[in-house]
Amino acid sequence: MPTVLLVDDHATMRAGFRMILEAAGLEIAGEAATGAEGVERAAKLAPDVVFMDVQMPDMDGIEATRRIIRAGSAASVVIVTTFDRDDYLFAALDAGASGFLLKNAGPEELVNAARVAAAGDALLAPEVTRRVIERHGGSAHIPEEESPLIEVDLTEREAEVLRLLAAAMSNAEIAADLFIGEATVKTHVSNILQKTGARDRVAAVVWAYRHGLV
């Protein structure tokens, strides 16, 4: 069962997240009201996932994320913020965040984000994916070749899985949607990353947008 650390200076927001995640069977490892507290509790509690706000007293969520990652924590940090700002988005990714969601995300999106991040995968809110593509379109994280889809030899099933990845679906949700086993989905995702040269799921989704698959 994935464990989640909630870092947000608003107690009501933490309470809402706790209720949603616990109802879905996830375990809340603890809570923190400041970035500094979040860094300390991430080290002490060793959660699988950290849901991190950005604007907080004492230390903002971007710096807290950077410190958690630099400390060698195995936790995946997902930024969950009210502010849909490019500077937050790209600073969070540069700091090592595994995901970026807006607080207007529905309960299912929050639960999915926790599970995907706990599995070691990365995710982005659909509304910010396009901006990542525009910013990192030529970065080393994405293959520079503008090869047609056929040249990377994705199978029809792999292409289908990639489209569902772009919809921010977890492996379990993809398996249910396609009526295949979760282990088979993991194999397809691994093949997609290898064939496209993408570093992670986010990079694979960017690749899919750039090549017109999504």
C-alpha positions as CSV (number, residue, x, y, z in Angstrom):
1,M,0.0,0.0,0.0
2,P,1.6,3.3,-1.1
3,T,2.2,5.8,1.7
4,V,1.8,9.5,1.1
5,L,3.2,12.6,3.0
6,L,0.9,15.7,2.6
7,V,2.8,19.0,2.6
8,D,0.5,22.0,2.5
9,D,0.1,25.1,4.8
10,H,-3.7,24.8,4.6
11,A,-5.1,22.3,7.1
12,T,-8.4,22.1,5.3
13,M,-6.6,21.1,2.1
14,R,-4.6,18.4,3.9
15,A,-7.8,17.1,5.4
16,G,-9.5,16.9,2.0
17,F,-6.5,15.1,0.5
18,R,-6.4,12.7,3.4
19,M,-10.1,11.9,3.1
20,I,-9.8,11.2,-0.7
21,L,-6.6,9.1,-0.5
22,E,-7.6,7.1,2.5
23,A,-11.0,6.3,1.0
24,A,-9.1,4.8,-2.0
25,G,-7.0,2.6,0.3
26,L,-3.8,4.7,0.4
27,E,-2.0,5.3,3.7
28,I,-1.2,8.8,4.9
29,A,2.3,8.6,6.4
30,G,2.1,12.1,7.9
31,E,1.5,15.8,7.3
32,A,3.5,19.0,7.2
33,A,2.5,22.7,7.1
34,T,5.8,24.2,5.8
35,G,8.4,23.2,3.2
36,A,11.1,22.8,5.9
37,E,8.7,20.5,7.9
38,G,8.1,18.6,4.7
39,V,11.8,18.0,4.2
40,E,12.3,16.8,7.8
41,R,9.3,14.5,7.7
42,A,10.2,13.0,4.3
43,A,13.5,12.0,5.8
44,K,12.0,10.7,9.0
45,L,8.9,8.9,7.6
46,A,10.3,7.7,4.2
47,P,6.9,7.9,2.3
48,D,6.5,6.5,-1.2
49,V,5.0,9.8,-2.4
50,V,5.0,13.4,-1.3
51,F,2.1,15.7,-2.3
52,M,3.8,19.1,-2.2
53,D,2.2,22.6,-2.3
54,V,4.3,25.5,-3.7
55,Q,3.5,28.6,-1.7
56,M,4.2,28.0,1.9
57,P,5.9,29.8,4.8
58,D,9.4,29.1,5.9
59,M,10.4,27.3,2.6
60,D,8.5,27.0,-0.7
61,G,7.6,23.7,-2.2
62,I,10.1,24.0,-5.0
63,E,13.1,24.3,-2.7
64,A,11.7,21.6,-0.4
65,T,11.4,19.3,-3.4
66,R,15.0,20.0,-4.4
67,R,16.2,19.2,-0.9
68,I,14.2,16.0,-0.6
69,I,15.6,14.7,-4.0
70,R,19.2,15.8,-3.2
71,A,19.0,14.0,0.2
72,G,18.6,10.8,-1.7
73,S,15.0,10.1,-0.7
74,A,13.3,7.4,-2.6
75,A,10.0,9.3,-2.4
76,S,8.4,10.6,-5.6
77,V,7.4,14.3,-5.2
78,V,4.2,15.4,-6.9
79,I,3.6,19.2,-6.9
80,V,-0.1,19.9,-6.2
81,T,-0.8,23.7,-6.5
82,T,-3.6,26.2,-7.1
83,F,-1.3,28.2,-9.4
84,D,-1.1,27.2,-13.1
85,R,2.1,29.1,-13.7
86,D,4.9,28.1,-16.1
87,D,7.6,29.2,-13.6
88,Y,6.3,26.8,-11.0
89,L,5.9,24.0,-13.5
90,F,9.4,24.1,-15.0
91,A,11.1,24.9,-11.6
92,A,9.3,21.9,-10.1
93,L,10.5,19.6,-12.9
94,D,14.0,21.0,-12.7
95,A,14.0,20.4,-9.0
96,G,13.2,16.7,-9.6
97,A,9.5,16.5,-9.1
98,S,7.9,13.4,-10.6
99,G,4.6,15.1,-11.4
100,F,2.6,18.4,-11.5
101,L,-1.1,18.6,-10.7
102,L,-3.5,21.5,-10.1
103,K,-5.7,21.5,-7.0
104,N,-8.8,21.5,-9.2
105,A,-8.0,17.9,-10.1
106,G,-10.8,15.5,-9.3
107,P,-10.5,12.8,-6.6
108,E,-9.8,10.1,-9.2
109,E,-6.9,12.1,-10.6
110,L,-5.4,12.6,-7.2
111,V,-5.6,8.9,-6.4
112,N,-4.2,8.0,-9.8
113,A,-1.3,10.5,-9.3
114,A,-0.4,8.9,-6.0
115,R,-0.4,5.4,-7.4
116,V,1.5,6.3,-10.6
117,A,4.1,8.2,-8.6
118,A,4.4,5.4,-6.1
119,A,5.2,3.0,-8.9
120,G,8.1,5.2,-9.9
121,D,6.5,6.8,-12.9
122,A,6.1,10.4,-13.8
123,L,2.9,12.3,-14.7
124,L,1.6,15.7,-15.7
125,A,-1.8,17.2,-15.6
126,P,-3.1,17.1,-19.2
127,E,-3.5,20.9,-19.3
128,V,0.2,21.4,-18.8
129,T,1.6,18.7,-21.1
130,R,1.5,21.0,-24.1
131,R,3.6,23.6,-22.4
132,V,6.2,21.0,-21.5
133,I,6.3,20.0,-25.1
134,E,6.9,23.6,-26.2
135,R,9.6,24.1,-23.6
136,H,11.5,20.8,-23.9
137,G,10.7,20.0,-27.5
138,G,14.4,19.8,-28.3
139,S,15.8,18.7,-24.9
140,A,18.0,15.7,-24.3
141,H,15.2,14.0,-22.6
142,I,13.4,13.6,-25.9
143,P,14.9,12.0,-29.1
144,E,15.9,14.9,-31.4
145,E,15.0,13.0,-34.5
146,E,11.6,13.9,-35.9
147,S,11.1,10.3,-37.1
148,P,7.8,9.1,-38.4
149,L,6.0,6.7,-36.1
150,I,6.7,3.8,-38.3
151,E,10.5,4.3,-38.0
152,V,10.5,3.5,-34.3
153,D,8.5,0.3,-35.0
154,L,5.9,0.8,-32.3
155,T,3.3,-2.0,-32.5
156,E,-0.4,-1.1,-32.7
157,R,-0.8,-2.2,-29.1
158,E,2.2,-0.1,-27.9
159,A,0.8,2.9,-29.7
160,E,-2.5,2.3,-28.0
161,V,-0.8,2.1,-24.6
162,L,1.1,5.3,-25.3
163,R,-2.2,7.1,-26.0
164,L,-3.6,6.0,-22.7
165,L,-0.4,7.1,-21.0
166,A,-1.0,10.5,-22.5
167,A,-4.4,10.4,-20.7
168,A,-2.5,10.1,-17.4
169,M,-3.8,6.6,-16.8
170,S,-2.0,4.2,-14.5
171,N,-0.8,0.7,-15.5
172,A,-3.7,-0.8,-13.7
173,E,-6.2,1.4,-15.5
174,I,-4.6,0.8,-18.8
175,A,-4.8,-3.0,-18.2
176,A,-8.5,-2.7,-17.3
177,D,-9.2,-0.6,-20.3
178,L,-7.5,-2.9,-22.8
179,F,-8.5,-6.2,-21.0
180,I,-4.9,-7.3,-20.6
181,G,-2.7,-8.0,-17.6
182,E,-0.9,-5.3,-15.7
183,A,2.4,-7.2,-16.3
184,T,1.8,-7.0,-20.0
185,V,1.2,-3.2,-19.7
186,K,4.5,-2.8,-17.9
187,T,6.2,-4.7,-20.8
188,H,4.6,-2.4,-23.3
189,V,5.6,0.7,-21.4
190,S,9.2,-0.6,-21.2
191,N,9.2,-1.3,-24.9
192,I,7.8,2.2,-25.6
193,L,10.5,3.9,-23.6
194,Q,13.2,1.8,-25.2
195,K,12.0,2.4,-28.8
196,T,11.3,6.1,-28.4
197,G,14.4,6.8,-26.3
198,A,12.2,8.6,-23.7
199,R,13.6,8.7,-20.2
200,D,10.2,8.3,-18.5
201,R,6.4,8.3,-19.0
202,V,6.3,12.1,-19.3
203,A,9.0,12.1,-22.0
204,A,7.1,9.4,-23.8
205,V,3.9,11.5,-23.8
206,V,5.9,14.5,-25.1
207,W,7.2,12.2,-27.9
208,A,3.7,11.1,-28.7
209,Y,2.5,14.7,-29.0
210,R,5.5,15.7,-31.2
211,H,4.9,12.8,-33.5
212,G,1.2,13.3,-33.9
213,L,0.2,10.1,-32.1
214,V,-1.9,12.1,-29.5
